Amino acid sequence: MSAGGEALPISESLKVIEGITLYRTEKWWSAVALVESFGRRQIAVYLWIKQRDQWKRKNKFIIHNRAEWQRIKGAVEKLYEGLP
């Protein structure tokens, strides 16, 4: 799957169903991807850093199910209430 014309730099051992770039600079790239591994689909948030003209994964965060997503979303929204 491509994002902005370039494939997301996700391991070839995972099948990328769909990917959405959140932001990208010359050095950093962040995206959300729906991936499949061993017949199981997962949503992952990735952060890559460019080193020597190659994208290297810095962080990967898996959202395991809808209930977990609701907890994450609720916590983020609660913290946003405290922002000006």
mmCIF file of the N, C-alpha and C atoms, coordinates in Angstrom:
data_MODEL
# 
_entry.id   MODEL 
# 
loop_
_atom_site.group_PDB 
_atom_site.id 
_atom_site.type_symbol 
_atom_site.label_atom_id 
_atom_site.label_alt_id 
_atom_site.label_comp_id 
_atom_site.label_asym_id 
_atom_site.label_entity_id 
_atom_site.label_seq_id 
_atom_site.pdbx_PDB_ins_code 
_atom_site.Cartn_x 
_atom_site.Cartn_y 
_atom_site.Cartn_z 
_atom_site.occupancy 
_atom_site.B_iso_or_equiv 
_atom_site.pdbx_formal_charge 
_atom_site.auth_seq_id 
_atom_site.auth_comp_id 
_atom_site.auth_asym_id 
_atom_site.auth_atom_id 
_atom_site.pdbx_PDB_model_num 
ATOM 1   N N  . MET A 1 1  ? 0.856   -1.177  0.000  1.00 0.00 ? 1  MET A N  1 
ATOM 2   C CA . MET A 1 1  ? 0.000   0.000   0.000  1.00 0.00 ? 1  MET A CA 1 
ATOM 3   C C  . MET A 1 1  ? 0.891   1.225   0.000  1.00 0.00 ? 1  MET A C  1 
ATOM 4   N N  . SER A 1 2  ? 0.477   2.238   -0.724 1.00 0.00 ? 2  SER A N  1 
ATOM 5   C CA . SER A 1 2  ? 1.290   3.443   -0.805 1.00 0.00 ? 2  SER A CA 1 
ATOM 6   C C  . SER A 1 2  ? 0.652   4.590   -0.041 1.00 0.00 ? 2  SER A C  1 
ATOM 7   N N  . ALA A 1 3  ? 1.479   5.517   0.332  1.00 0.00 ? 3  ALA A N  1 
ATOM 8   C CA . ALA A 1 3  ? 1.048   6.736   1.007  1.00 0.00 ? 3  ALA A CA 1 
ATOM 9   C C  . ALA A 1 3  ? 1.807   7.875   0.366  1.00 0.00 ? 3  ALA A C  1 
ATOM 10  N N  . GLY A 1 4  ? 1.115   8.706   -0.392 1.00 0.00 ? 4  GLY A N  1 
ATOM 11  C CA . GLY A 1 4  ? 1.804   9.781   -1.087 1.00 0.00 ? 4  GLY A CA 1 
ATOM 12  C C  . GLY A 1 4  ? 2.703   9.263   -2.191 1.00 0.00 ? 4  GLY A C  1 
ATOM 13  N N  . GLY A 1 5  ? 2.362   8.112   -2.774 1.00 0.00 ? 5  GLY A N  1 
ATOM 14  C CA . GLY A 1 5  ? 3.132   7.576   -3.873 1.00 0.00 ? 5  GLY A CA 1 
ATOM 15  C C  . GLY A 1 5  ? 4.253   6.635   -3.460 1.00 0.00 ? 5  GLY A C  1 
ATOM 16  N N  . GLU A 1 6  ? 4.559   6.562   -2.185 1.00 0.00 ? 6  GLU A N  1 
ATOM 17  C CA . GLU A 1 6  ? 5.627   5.685   -1.702 1.00 0.00 ? 6  GLU A CA 1 
ATOM 18  C C  . GLU A 1 6  ? 5.041   4.674   -0.724 1.00 0.00 ? 6  GLU A C  1 
ATOM 19  N N  . ALA A 1 7  ? 5.464   3.429   -0.856 1.00 0.00 ? 7  ALA A N  1 
ATOM 20  C CA . ALA A 1 7  ? 4.975   2.381   0.036  1.00 0.00 ? 7  ALA A CA 1 
ATOM 21  C C  . ALA A 1 7  ? 5.430   2.637   1.463  1.00 0.00 ? 7  ALA A C  1 
ATOM 22  N N  . LEU A 1 8  ? 4.555   2.353   2.416  1.00 0.00 ? 8  LEU A N  1 
ATOM 23  C CA . LEU A 1 8  ? 4.940   2.468   3.820  1.00 0.00 ? 8  LEU A CA 1 
ATOM 24  C C  . LEU A 1 8  ? 6.068   1.488   4.100  1.00 0.00 ? 8  LEU A C  1 
ATOM 25  N N  . PRO A 1 9  ? 7.086   1.911   4.850  1.00 0.00 ? 9  PRO A N  1 
ATOM 26  C CA . PRO A 1 9  ? 8.237   1.030   5.101  1.00 0.00 ? 9  PRO A CA 1 
ATOM 27  C C  . PRO A 1 9  ? 7.979   0.004   6.206  1.00 0.00 ? 9  PRO A C  1 
ATOM 28  N N  . ILE A 1 10 ? 6.989   -0.830  5.975  1.00 0.00 ? 10 ILE A N  1 
ATOM 29  C CA . ILE A 1 10 ? 6.584   -1.858  6.939  1.00 0.00 ? 10 ILE A CA 1 
ATOM 30  C C  . ILE A 1 10 ? 7.206   -3.179  6.518  1.00 0.00 ? 10 ILE A C  1 
ATOM 31  N N  . SER A 1 11 ? 7.588   -3.982  7.492  1.00 0.00 ? 11 SER A N  1 
ATOM 32  C CA . SER A 1 11 ? 8.216   -5.278  7.251  1.00 0.00 ? 11 SER A CA 1 
ATOM 33  C C  . SER A 1 11 ? 7.460   -6.074  6.188  1.00 0.00 ? 11 SER A C  1 
ATOM 34  N N  . GLU A 1 12 ? 8.214   -6.714  5.326  1.00 0.00 ? 12 GLU A N  1 
ATOM 35  C CA . GLU A 1 12 ? 7.610   -7.527  4.269  1.00 0.00 ? 12 GLU A CA 1 
ATOM 36  C C  . GLU A 1 12 ? 6.902   -8.765  4.820  1.00 0.00 ? 12 GLU A C  1 
ATOM 37  N N  . SER A 1 13 ? 7.150   -9.092  6.082  1.00 0.00 ? 13 SER A N  1 
ATOM 38  C CA . SER A 1 13 ? 6.472   -10.242 6.681  1.00 0.00 ? 13 SER A CA 1 
ATOM 39  C C  . SER A 1 13 ? 5.015   -9.928  7.026  1.00 0.00 ? 13 SER A C  1 
ATOM 40  N N  . LEU A 1 14 ? 4.646   -8.648  6.972  1.00 0.00 ? 14 LEU A N  1 
ATOM 41  C CA . LEU A 1 14 ? 3.272   -8.224  7.211  1.00 0.00 ? 14 LEU A CA 1 
ATOM 42  C C  . LEU A 1 14 ? 2.622   -7.819  5.895  1.00 0.00 ? 14 LEU A C  1 
ATOM 43  N N  . LYS A 1 15 ? 1.358   -8.152  5.732  1.00 0.00 ? 15 LYS A N  1 
ATOM 44  C CA . LYS A 1 15 ? 0.601   -7.730  4.559  1.00 0.00 ? 15 LYS A CA 1 
ATOM 45  C C  . LYS A 1 15 ? -0.106  -6.423  4.916  1.00 0.00 ? 15 LYS A C  1 
ATOM 46  N N  . VAL A 1 16 ? 0.212   -5.357  4.194  1.00 0.00 ? 16 VAL A N  1 
ATOM 47  C CA . VAL A 1 16 ? -0.412  -4.061  4.442  1.00 0.00 ? 16 VAL A CA 1 
ATOM 48  C C  . VAL A 1 16 ? -1.714  -3.998  3.649  1.00 0.00 ? 16 VAL A C  1 
ATOM 49  N N  . ILE A 1 17 ? -2.838  -3.899  4.361  1.00 0.00 ? 17 ILE A N  1 
ATOM 50  C CA . ILE A 1 17 ? -4.153  -3.808  3.732  1.00 0.00 ? 17 ILE A CA 1 
ATOM 51  C C  . ILE A 1 17 ? -4.426  -2.363  3.319  1.00 0.00 ? 17 ILE A C  1 
ATOM 52  N N  . GLU A 1 18 ? -4.147  -1.448  4.242  1.00 0.00 ? 18 GLU A N  1 
ATOM 53  C CA . GLU A 1 18 ? -4.354  -0.020  3.982  1.00 0.00 ? 18 GLU A CA 1 
ATOM 54  C C  . GLU A 1 18 ? -3.463  0.774   4.926  1.00 0.00 ? 18 GLU A C  1 
ATOM 55  N N  . GLY A 1 19 ? -3.004  1.922   4.459  1.00 0.00 ? 19 GLY A N  1 
ATOM 56  C CA . GLY A 1 19 ? -2.177  2.782   5.296  1.00 0.00 ? 19 GLY A CA 1 
ATOM 57  C C  . GLY A 1 19 ? -2.503  4.242   5.071  1.00 0.00 ? 19 GLY A C  1 
ATOM 58  N N  . ILE A 1 20 ? -2.428  5.023   6.137  1.00 0.00 ? 20 ILE A N  1 
ATOM 59  C CA . ILE A 1 20 ? -2.702  6.460   6.067  1.00 0.00 ? 20 ILE A CA 1 
ATOM 60  C C  . ILE A 1 20 ? -1.561  7.189   6.760  1.00 0.00 ? 20 ILE A C  1 
ATOM 61  N N  . THR A 1 21 ? -0.880  8.065   6.022  1.00 0.00 ? 21 THR A N  1 
ATOM 62  C CA . THR A 1 21 ? 0.180   8.876   6.601  1.00 0.00 ? 21 THR A CA 1 
ATOM 63  C C  . THR A 1 21 ? -0.427  9.947   7.491  1.00 0.00 ? 21 THR A C  1 
ATOM 64  N N  . LEU A 1 22 ? 0.086   10.071  8.718  1.00 0.00 ? 22 LEU A N  1 
ATOM 65  C CA . LEU A 1 22 ? -0.343  11.129  9.631  1.00 0.00 ? 22 LEU A CA 1 
ATOM 66  C C  . LEU A 1 22 ? 0.475   12.389  9.388  1.00 0.00 ? 22 LEU A C  1 
ATOM 67  N N  . TYR A 1 23 ? 1.795   12.227  9.296  1.00 0.00 ? 23 TYR A N  1 
ATOM 68  C CA . TYR A 1 23 ? 2.672   13.330  8.918  1.00 0.00 ? 23 TYR A CA 1 
ATOM 69  C C  . TYR A 1 23 ? 3.973   12.758  8.388  1.00 0.00 ? 23 TYR A C  1 
ATOM 70  N N  . ARG A 1 24 ? 4.669   13.585  7.612  1.00 0.00 ? 24 ARG A N  1 
ATOM 71  C CA . ARG A 1 24 ? 5.945   13.166  7.058  1.00 0.00 ? 24 ARG A CA 1 
ATOM 72  C C  . ARG A 1 24 ? 6.808   14.390  6.812  1.00 0.00 ? 24 ARG A C  1 
ATOM 73  N N  . THR A 1 25 ? 8.043   14.299  7.283  1.00 0.00 ? 25 THR A N  1 
ATOM 74  C CA . THR A 1 25 ? 9.040   15.325  7.021  1.00 0.00 ? 25 THR A CA 1 
ATOM 75  C C  . THR A 1 25 ? 10.226  14.639  6.350  1.00 0.00 ? 25 THR A C  1 
ATOM 76  N N  . GLU A 1 26 ? 11.307  15.368  6.153  1.00 0.00 ? 26 GLU A N  1 
ATOM 77  C CA . GLU A 1 26 ? 12.492  14.749  5.572  1.00 0.00 ? 26 GLU A CA 1 
ATOM 78  C C  . GLU A 1 26 ? 13.094  13.692  6.493  1.00 0.00 ? 26 GLU A C  1 
ATOM 79  N N  . LYS A 1 27 ? 12.883  13.820  7.809  1.00 0.00 ? 27 LYS A N  1 
ATOM 80  C CA . LYS A 1 27 ? 13.503  12.905  8.768  1.00 0.00 ? 27 LYS A CA 1 
ATOM 81  C C  . LYS A 1 27 ? 12.514  11.966  9.460  1.00 0.00 ? 27 LYS A C  1 
ATOM 82  N N  . TRP A 1 28 ? 11.259  12.364  9.628  1.00 0.00 ? 28 TRP A N  1 
ATOM 83  C CA . TRP A 1 28 ? 10.277  11.584  10.380 1.00 0.00 ? 28 TRP A CA 1 
ATOM 84  C C  . TRP A 1 28 ? 9.076   11.232  9.509  1.00 0.00 ? 28 TRP A C  1 
ATOM 85  N N  . TRP A 1 29 ? 8.494   10.070  9.783  1.00 0.00 ? 29 TRP A N  1 
ATOM 86  C CA . TRP A 1 29 ? 7.298   9.629   9.059  1.00 0.00 ? 29 TRP A CA 1 
ATOM 87  C C  . TRP A 1 29 ? 6.439   8.863   10.055 1.00 0.00 ? 29 TRP A C  1 
ATOM 88  N N  . SER A 1 30 ? 5.168   9.228   10.146 1.00 0.00 ? 30 SER A N  1 
ATOM 89  C CA . SER A 1 30 ? 4.223   8.560   11.027 1.00 0.00 ? 30 SER A CA 1 
ATOM 90  C C  . SER A 1 30 ? 2.995   8.168   10.216 1.00 0.00 ? 30 SER A C  1 
ATOM 91  N N  . ALA A 1 31 ? 2.493   6.973   10.488 1.00 0.00 ? 31 ALA A N  1 
ATOM 92  C CA . ALA A 1 31 ? 1.327   6.486   9.751  1.00 0.00 ? 31 ALA A CA 1 
ATOM 93  C C  . ALA A 1 31 ? 0.547   5.495   10.596 1.00 0.00 ? 31 ALA A C  1 
ATOM 94  N N  . VAL A 1 32 ? -0.713  5.322   10.213 1.00 0.00 ? 32 VAL A N  1 
ATOM 95  C CA . VAL A 1 32 ? -1.573  4.279   10.785 1.00 0.00 ? 32 VAL A CA 1 
ATOM 96  C C  . VAL A 1 32 ? -1.793  3.258   9.680  1.00 0.00 ? 32 VAL A C  1 
ATOM 97  N N  . ALA A 1 33 ? -1.687  1.977   10.023 1.00 0.00 ? 33 ALA A N  1 
ATOM 98  C CA . ALA A 1 33 ? -1.830  0.946   9.004  1.00 0.00 ? 33 ALA A CA 1 
ATOM 99  C C  . ALA A 1 33 ? -2.685  -0.206  9.505  1.00 0.00 ? 33 ALA A C  1 
ATOM 100 N N  . LEU A 1 34 ? -3.473  -0.729  8.598  1.00 0.00 ? 34 LEU A N  1 
ATOM 101 C CA . LEU A 1 34 ? -4.198  -1.978  8.829  1.00 0.00 ? 34 LEU A CA 1 
ATOM 102 C C  . LEU A 1 34 ? -3.336  -3.067  8.210  1.00 0.00 ? 34 LEU A C  1 
ATOM 103 N N  . VAL A 1 35 ? -2.822  -3.961  9.044  1.00 0.00 ? 35 VAL A N  1 
ATOM 104 C CA . VAL A 1 35 ? -1.914  -5.001  8.574  1.00 0.00 ? 35 VAL A CA 1 
ATOM 105 C C  . VAL A 1 35 ? -2.468  -6.380  8.929  1.00 0.00 ? 35 VAL A C  1 
ATOM 106 N N  . GLU A 1 36 ? -2.012  -7.370  8.180  1.00 0.00 ? 36 GLU A N  1 
ATOM 107 C CA . GLU A 1 36 ? -2.411  -8.747  8.442  1.00 0.00 ? 36 GLU A CA 1 
ATOM 108 C C  . GLU A 1 36 ? -1.164  -9.590  8.664  1.00 0.00 ? 36 GLU A C  1 
ATOM 109 N N  . SER A 1 37 ? -1.202  -10.387 9.729  1.00 0.00 ? 37 SER A N  1 
ATOM 110 C CA . SER A 1 37 ? -0.098  -11.273 10.050 1.00 0.00 ? 37 SER A CA 1 
ATOM 111 C C  . SER A 1 37 ? -0.669  -12.590 10.562 1.00 0.00 ? 37 SER A C  1 
ATOM 112 N N  . PHE A 1 38 ? -0.249  -13.684 9.973  1.00 0.00 ? 38 PHE A N  1 
ATOM 113 C CA . PHE A 1 38 ? -0.732  -15.013 10.354 1.00 0.00 ? 38 PHE A CA 1 
ATOM 114 C C  . PHE A 1 38 ? -2.255  -15.083 10.353 1.00 0.00 ? 38 PHE A C  1 
ATOM 115 N N  . GLY A 1 39 ? -2.885  -14.433 9.370  1.00 0.00 ? 39 GLY A N  1 
ATOM 116 C CA . GLY A 1 39 ? -4.334  -14.463 9.223  1.00 0.00 ? 39 GLY A CA 1 
ATOM 117 C C  . GLY A 1 39 ? -5.096  -13.549 10.158 1.00 0.00 ? 39 GLY A C  1 
ATOM 118 N N  . ARG A 1 40 ? -4.391  -12.756 10.948 1.00 0.00 ? 40 ARG A N  1 
ATOM 119 C CA . ARG A 1 40 ? -5.046  -11.852 11.902 1.00 0.00 ? 40 ARG A CA 1 
ATOM 120 C C  . ARG A 1 40 ? -4.776  -10.403 11.508 1.00 0.00 ? 40 ARG A C  1 
ATOM 121 N N  . ARG A 1 41 ? -5.834  -9.606  11.485 1.00 0.00 ? 41 ARG A N  1 
ATOM 122 C CA . ARG A 1 41 ? -5.698  -8.189  11.142 1.00 0.00 ? 41 ARG A CA 1 
ATOM 123 C C  . ARG A 1 41 ? -5.541  -7.349  12.403 1.00 0.00 ? 41 ARG A C  1 
ATOM 124 N N  . GLN A 1 42 ? -4.663  -6.354  12.305 1.00 0.00 ? 42 GLN A N  1 
ATOM 125 C CA . GLN A 1 42 ? -4.420  -5.438  13.418 1.00 0.00 ? 42 GLN A CA 1 
ATOM 126 C C  . GLN A 1 42 ? -4.243  -4.023  12.877 1.00 0.00 ? 42 GLN A C  1 
ATOM 127 N N  . ILE A 1 43 ? -4.518  -3.067  13.725 1.00 0.00 ? 43 ILE A N  1 
ATOM 128 C CA . ILE A 1 43 ? -4.239  -1.674  13.400 1.00 0.00 ? 43 ILE A CA 1 
ATOM 129 C C  . ILE A 1 43 ? -3.010  -1.269  14.190 1.00 0.00 ? 43 ILE A C  1 
ATOM 130 N N  . ALA A 1 44 ? -2.054  -0.655  13.494 1.00 0.00 ? 44 ALA A N  1 
ATOM 131 C CA . ALA A 1 44 ? -0.810  -0.254  14.135 1.00 0.00 ? 44 ALA A CA 1 
ATOM 132 C C  . ALA A 1 44 ? -0.493  1.200   13.792 1.00 0.00 ? 44 ALA A C  1 
ATOM 133 N N  . VAL A 1 45 ? 0.055   1.904   14.773 1.00 0.00 ? 45 VAL A N  1 
ATOM 134 C CA . VAL A 1 45 ? 0.556   3.255   14.571 1.00 0.00 ? 45 VAL A CA 1 
ATOM 135 C C  . VAL A 1 45 ? 2.072   3.146   14.527 1.00 0.00 ? 45 VAL A C  1 
ATOM 136 N N  . TYR A 1 46 ? 2.669   3.650   13.456 1.00 0.00 ? 46 TYR A N  1 
ATOM 137 C CA . TYR A 1 46 ? 4.109   3.543   13.242 1.00 0.00 ? 46 TYR A CA 1 
ATOM 138 C C  . TYR A 1 46 ? 4.771   4.913   13.278 1.00 0.00 ? 46 TYR A C  1 
ATOM 139 N N  . LEU A 1 47 ? 6.038   4.907   13.708 1.00 0.00 ? 47 LEU A N  1 
ATOM 140 C CA . LEU A 1 47 ? 6.894   6.082   13.624 1.00 0.00 ? 47 LEU A CA 1 
ATOM 141 C C  . LEU A 1 47 ? 8.245   5.605   13.101 1.00 0.00 ? 47 LEU A C  1 
ATOM 142 N N  . TRP A 1 48 ? 8.693   6.202   11.987 1.00 0.00 ? 48 TRP A N  1 
ATOM 143 C CA . TRP A 1 48 ? 9.980   5.865   11.397 1.00 0.00 ? 48 TRP A CA 1 
ATOM 144 C C  . TRP A 1 48 ? 10.881  7.090   11.400 1.00 0.00 ? 48 TRP A C  1 
ATOM 145 N N  . ILE A 1 49 ? 12.185  6.849   11.419 1.00 0.00 ? 49 ILE A N  1 
ATOM 146 C CA . ILE A 1 49 ? 13.187  7.895   11.293 1.00 0.00 ? 49 ILE A CA 1 
ATOM 147 C C  . ILE A 1 49 ? 14.065  7.532   10.094 1.00 0.00 ? 49 ILE A C  1 
ATOM 148 N N  . LYS A 1 50 ? 14.452  8.557   9.342  1.00 0.00 ? 50 LYS A N  1 
ATOM 149 C CA . LYS A 1 50 ? 15.295  8.305   8.177  1.00 0.00 ? 50 LYS A CA 1 
ATOM 150 C C  . LYS A 1 50 ? 16.756  8.354   8.589  1.00 0.00 ? 50 LYS A C  1 
ATOM 151 N N  . GLN A 1 51 ? 17.455  7.264   8.326  1.00 0.00 ? 51 GLN A N  1 
ATOM 152 C CA . GLN A 1 51 ? 18.878  7.158   8.634  1.00 0.00 ? 51 GLN A CA 1 
ATOM 153 C C  . GLN A 1 51 ? 19.603  6.648   7.402  1.00 0.00 ? 51 GLN A C  1 
ATOM 154 N N  . ARG A 1 52 ? 20.572  7.413   6.931  1.00 0.00 ? 52 ARG A N  1 
ATOM 155 C CA . ARG A 1 52 ? 21.361  7.035   5.743  1.00 0.00 ? 52 ARG A CA 1 
ATOM 156 C C  . ARG A 1 52 ? 20.463  6.677   4.564  1.00 0.00 ? 52 ARG A C  1 
ATOM 157 N N  . ASP A 1 53 ? 19.489  7.527   4.306  1.00 0.00 ? 53 ASP A N  1 
ATOM 158 C CA . ASP A 1 53 ? 18.554  7.365   3.176  1.00 0.00 ? 53 ASP A CA 1 
ATOM 159 C C  . ASP A 1 53 ? 17.652  6.137   3.276  1.00 0.00 ? 53 ASP A C  1 
ATOM 160 N N  . GLN A 1 54 ? 17.512  5.556   4.487  1.00 0.00 ? 54 GLN A N  1 
ATOM 161 C CA . GLN A 1 54 ? 16.583  4.453   4.681  1.00 0.00 ? 54 GLN A CA 1 
ATOM 162 C C  . GLN A 1 54 ? 15.696  4.743   5.876  1.00 0.00 ? 54 GLN A C  1 
ATOM 163 N N  . TRP A 1 55 ? 14.421  4.344   5.770  1.00 0.00 ? 55 TRP A N  1 
ATOM 164 C CA . TRP A 1 55 ? 13.482  4.505   6.869  1.00 0.00 ? 55 TRP A CA 1 
ATOM 165 C C  . TRP A 1 55 ? 13.646  3.351   7.843  1.00 0.00 ? 55 TRP A C  1 
ATOM 166 N N  . LYS A 1 56 ? 13.880  3.670   9.109  1.00 0.00 ? 56 LYS A N  1 
ATOM 167 C CA . LYS A 1 56 ? 14.024  2.685   10.171 1.00 0.00 ? 56 LYS A CA 1 
ATOM 168 C C  . LYS A 1 56 ? 12.898  2.876   11.180 1.00 0.00 ? 56 LYS A C  1 
ATOM 169 N N  . ARG A 1 57 ? 12.270  1.789   11.576 1.00 0.00 ? 57 ARG A N  1 
ATOM 170 C CA . ARG A 1 57 ? 11.170  1.894   12.534 1.00 0.00 ? 57 ARG A CA 1 
ATOM 171 C C  . ARG A 1 57 ? 11.703  2.316   13.901 1.00 0.00 ? 57 ARG A C  1 
ATOM 172 N N  . LYS A 1 58 ? 11.114  3.370   14.433 1.00 0.00 ? 58 LYS A N  1 
ATOM 173 C CA . LYS A 1 58 ? 11.473  3.869   15.759 1.00 0.00 ? 58 LYS A CA 1 
ATOM 174 C C  . LYS A 1 58 ? 10.481  3.327   16.795 1.00 0.00 ? 58 LYS A C  1 
ATOM 175 N N  . ASN A 1 59 ? 9.185   3.377   16.462 1.00 0.00 ? 59 ASN A N  1 
ATOM 176 C CA . ASN A 1 59 ? 8.140   2.895   17.368 1.00 0.00 ? 59 ASN A CA 1 
ATOM 177 C C  . ASN A 1 59 ? 7.005   2.255   16.575 1.00 0.00 ? 59 ASN A C  1 
ATOM 178 N N  . LYS A 1 60 ? 6.345   1.321   17.247 1.00 0.00 ? 60 LYS A N  1 
ATOM 179 C CA . LYS A 1 60 ? 5.163   0.675   16.686 1.00 0.00 ? 60 LYS A CA 1 
ATOM 180 C C  . LYS A 1 60 ? 4.212   0.438   17.846 1.00 0.00 ? 60 LYS A C  1 
ATOM 181 N N  . PHE A 1 61 ? 2.967   0.851   17.673 1.00 0.00 ? 61 PHE A N  1 
ATOM 182 C CA . PHE A 1 61 ? 1.958   0.690   18.716 1.00 0.00 ? 61 PHE A CA 1 
ATOM 183 C C  . PHE A 1 61 ? 0.756   -0.017  18.110 1.00 0.00 ? 61 PHE A C  1 
ATOM 184 N N  . ILE A 1 62 ? 0.420   -1.175  18.649 1.00 0.00 ? 62 ILE A N  1 
ATOM 185 C CA . ILE A 1 62 ? -0.706  -1.969  18.146 1.00 0.00 ? 62 ILE A CA 1 
ATOM 186 C C  . ILE A 1 62 ? -1.955  -1.655  18.957 1.00 0.00 ? 62 ILE A C  1 
ATOM 187 N N  . ILE A 1 63 ? -3.061  -1.454  18.257 1.00 0.00 ? 63 ILE A N  1 
ATOM 188 C CA . ILE A 1 63 ? -4.371  -1.323  18.897 1.00 0.00 ? 63 ILE A CA 1 
ATOM 189 C C  . ILE A 1 63 ? -5.044  -2.675  18.695 1.00 0.00 ? 63 ILE A C  1 
ATOM 190 N N  . HIS A 1 64 ? -5.210  -3.411  19.781 1.00 0.00 ? 64 HIS A N  1 
ATOM 191 C CA . HIS A 1 64 ? -5.620  -4.807  19.697 1.00 0.00 ? 64 HIS A CA 1 
ATOM 192 C C  . HIS A 1 64 ? -7.099  -5.031  19.428 1.00 0.00 ? 64 HIS A C  1 
ATOM 193 N N  . ASN A 1 65 ? -7.959  -4.124  19.905 1.00 0.00 ? 65 ASN A N  1 
ATOM 194 C CA . ASN A 1 65 ? -9.388  -4.308  19.687 1.00 0.00 ? 65 ASN A CA 1 
ATOM 195 C C  . ASN A 1 65 ? -10.119 -2.972  19.860 1.00 0.00 ? 65 ASN A C  1 
ATOM 196 N N  . ARG A 1 66 ? -11.401 -2.981  19.548 1.00 0.00 ? 66 ARG A N  1 
ATOM 197 C CA . ARG A 1 66 ? -12.196 -1.747  19.610 1.00 0.00 ? 66 ARG A CA 1 
ATOM 198 C C  . ARG A 1 66 ? -12.306 -1.201  21.035 1.00 0.00 ? 66 ARG A C  1 
ATOM 199 N N  . ALA A 1 67 ? -12.400 -2.072  22.031 1.00 0.00 ? 67 ALA A N  1 
ATOM 200 C CA . ALA A 1 67 ? -12.495 -1.618  23.426 1.00 0.00 ? 67 ALA A CA 1 
ATOM 201 C C  . ALA A 1 67 ? -11.220 -0.879  23.837 1.00 0.00 ? 67 ALA A C  1 
ATOM 202 N N  . GLU A 1 68 ? -10.068 -1.413  23.441 1.00 0.00 ? 68 GLU A N  1 
ATOM 203 C CA . GLU A 1 68 ? -8.813  -0.734  23.753 1.00 0.00 ? 68 GLU A CA 1 
ATOM 204 C C  . GLU A 1 68 ? -8.766  0.636   23.072 1.00 0.00 ? 68 GLU A C  1 
ATOM 205 N N  . TRP A 1 69 ? -9.213  0.697   21.804 1.00 0.00 ? 69 TRP A N  1 
ATOM 206 C CA . TRP A 1 69 ? -9.243  1.972   21.090 1.00 0.00 ? 69 TRP A CA 1 
ATOM 207 C C  . TRP A 1 69 ? -10.140 2.978   21.822 1.00 0.00 ? 69 TRP A C  1 
ATOM 208 N N  . GLN A 1 70 ? -11.279 2.539   22.313 1.00 0.00 ? 70 GLN A N  1 
ATOM 209 C CA . GLN A 1 70 ? -12.187 3.439   23.024 1.00 0.00 ? 70 GLN A CA 1 
ATOM 210 C C  . GLN A 1 70 ? -11.528 3.991   24.296 1.00 0.00 ? 70 GLN A C  1 
ATOM 211 N N  . ARG A 1 71 ? -10.772 3.154   25.003 1.00 0.00 ? 71 ARG A N  1 
ATOM 212 C CA . ARG A 1 71 ? -10.051 3.632   26.200 1.00 0.00 ? 71 ARG A CA 1 
ATOM 213 C C  . ARG A 1 71 ? -8.991  4.662   25.827 1.00 0.00 ? 71 ARG A C  1 
ATOM 214 N N  . ILE A 1 72 ? -8.247  4.390   24.761 1.00 0.00 ? 72 ILE A N  1 
ATOM 215 C CA . ILE A 1 72 ? -7.208  5.326   24.306 1.00 0.00 ? 72 ILE A CA 1 
ATOM 216 C C  . ILE A 1 72 ? -7.850  6.641   23.878 1.00 0.00 ? 72 ILE A C  1 
ATOM 217 N N  . LYS A 1 73 ? -8.887  6.559   23.064 1.00 0.00 ? 73 LYS A N  1 
ATOM 218 C CA . LYS A 1 73 ? -9.577  7.746   22.559 1.00 0.00 ? 73 LYS A CA 1 
ATOM 219 C C  . LYS A 1 73 ? -10.151 8.567   23.715 1.00 0.00 ? 73 LYS A C  1 
ATOM 220 N N  . GLY A 1 74 ? -10.778 7.901   24.682 1.00 0.00 ? 74 GLY A N  1 
ATOM 221 C CA . GLY A 1 74 ? -11.346 8.601   25.838 1.00 0.00 ? 74 GLY A CA 1 
ATOM 222 C C  . GLY A 1 74 ? -10.282 9.309   26.656 1.00 0.00 ? 74 GLY A C  1 
ATOM 223 N N  . ALA A 1 75 ? -9.137  8.661   26.854 1.00 0.00 ? 75 ALA A N  1 
ATOM 224 C CA . ALA A 1 75 ? -8.052  9.272   27.627 1.00 0.00 ? 75 ALA A CA 1 
ATOM 225 C C  . ALA A 1 75 ? -7.492  10.492  26.910 1.00 0.00 ? 75 ALA A C  1 
ATOM 226 N N  . VAL A 1 76 ? -7.305  10.396  25.610 1.00 0.00 ? 76 VAL A N  1 
ATOM 227 C CA . VAL A 1 76 ? -6.781  11.531  24.844 1.00 0.00 ? 76 VAL A CA 1 
ATOM 228 C C  . VAL A 1 76 ? -7.773  12.694  24.869 1.00 0.00 ? 76 VAL A C  1 
ATOM 229 N N  . GLU A 1 77 ? -9.058  12.402  24.667 1.00 0.00 ? 77 GLU A N  1 
ATOM 230 C CA . GLU A 1 77 ? -10.071 13.461  24.702 1.00 0.00 ? 77 GLU A CA 1 
ATOM 231 C C  . GLU A 1 77 ? -10.137 14.123  26.073 1.00 0.00 ? 77 GLU A C  1 
ATOM 232 N N  . LYS A 1 78 ? -9.998  13.348  27.138 1.00 0.00 ? 78 LYS A N  1 
ATOM 233 C CA . LYS A 1 78 ? -10.014 13.907  28.492 1.00 0.00 ? 78 LYS A CA 1 
ATOM 234 C C  . LYS A 1 78 ? -8.827  14.855  28.695 1.00 0.00 ? 78 LYS A C  1 
ATOM 235 N N  . LEU A 1 79 ? -7.656  14.461  28.219 1.00 0.00 ? 79 LEU A N  1 
ATOM 236 C CA . LEU A 1 79 ? -6.481  15.317  28.353 1.00 0.00 ? 79 LEU A CA 1 
ATOM 237 C C  . LEU A 1 79 ? -6.632  16.595  27.524 1.00 0.00 ? 79 LEU A C  1 
ATOM 238 N N  . TYR A 1 80 ? -7.283  16.493  26.363 1.00 0.00 ? 80 TYR A N  1 
ATOM 239 C CA . TYR A 1 80 ? -7.503  17.683  25.532 1.00 0.00 ? 80 TYR A CA 1 
ATOM 240 C C  . TYR A 1 80 ? -8.394  18.703  26.220 1.00 0.00 ? 80 TYR A C  1 
ATOM 241 N N  . GLU A 1 81 ? -9.264  18.263  27.116 1.00 0.00 ? 81 GLU A N  1 
ATOM 242 C CA . GLU A 1 81 ? -10.129 19.191  27.847 1.00 0.00 ? 81 GLU A CA 1 
ATOM 243 C C  . GLU A 1 81 ? -9.303  20.174  28.674 1.00 0.00 ? 81 GLU A C  1 
ATOM 244 N N  . GLY A 1 82 ? -8.101  19.770  29.089 1.00 0.00 ? 82 GLY A N  1 
ATOM 245 C CA . GLY A 1 82 ? -7.243  20.626  29.911 1.00 0.00 ? 82 GLY A CA 1 
ATOM 246 C C  . GLY A 1 82 ? -6.388  21.592  29.105 1.00 0.00 ? 82 GLY A C  1 
ATOM 247 N N  . LEU A 1 83 ? -6.449  21.505  27.776 1.00 0.00 ? 83 LEU A N  1 
ATOM 248 C CA . LEU A 1 83 ? -5.666  22.422  26.939 1.00 0.00 ? 83 LEU A CA 1 
ATOM 249 C C  . LEU A 1 83 ? -6.418  23.722  26.707 1.00 0.00 ? 83 LEU A C  1 
ATOM 250 N N  . PRO A 1 84 ? -5.680  24.814  26.527 1.00 0.00 ? 84 PRO A N  1 
ATOM 251 C CA . PRO A 1 84 ? -6.345  26.102  26.255 1.00 0.00 ? 84 PRO A CA 1 
ATOM 252 C C  . PRO A 1 84 ? -6.982  26.127  24.879 1.00 0.00 ? 84 PRO A C  1 
# 
